[in-house]
Amino acid sequence: MRISVRVVPRASRTAVKEENGVLKVYLTRPAQDGQANAQLIAVLADHFQVKKYQIGIVAGQTSRTKIVDIQP
């Protein structure tokens, strides 16, 4: 399953919300050295109840808007 995710780094707390048909993920880590991407994978794994290795960022490694692939 591929989903579009909008990331908000350096938020006060982590949260996953759906706004206007887009999944919006608030992360506490900064967007430096892949810290936010690593936390994004961990948060999405917890949210969708899958293992971290089943989630991959397909597009948008350095962007706030990302395409994420979730394997069953």
Secondary structure in CASP SS format (residue, H / E / C, confidence):
PFRMAT SS
TARGET T0000
AUTHOR 0000-0000-0000
METHOD secondary structure of the structure
MODEL  1
M C 1.00
R E 1.00
I E 1.00
S E 1.00
V E 1.00
R E 1.00
V E 1.00
V E 1.00
P C 1.00
R C 1.00
A C 1.00
S C 1.00
R C 1.00
T C 1.00
A E 1.00
V E 1.00
K E 1.00
E E 1.00
E E 1.00
N C 1.00
G C 1.00
V E 1.00
L E 1.00
K E 1.00
V E 1.00
Y E 1.00
L C 1.00
T C 1.00
R C 1.00
P C 1.00
A C 1.00
Q C 1.00
D C 1.00
G C 1.00
Q H 1.00
A H 1.00
N H 1.00
A H 1.00
Q H 1.00
L H 1.00
I H 1.00
A H 1.00
V H 1.00
L H 1.00
A H 1.00
D H 1.00
H H 1.00
F H 1.00
Q C 1.00
V C 1.00
K C 1.00
K H 1.00
Y H 1.00
Q H 1.00
I E 1.00
G E 1.00
I E 1.00
V E 1.00
A E 1.00
G C 1.00
Q C 1.00
T C 1.00
S C 1.00
R C 1.00
T E 1.00
K E 1.00
I E 1.00
V E 1.00
D E 1.00
I E 1.00
Q C 1.00
P C 1.00
END
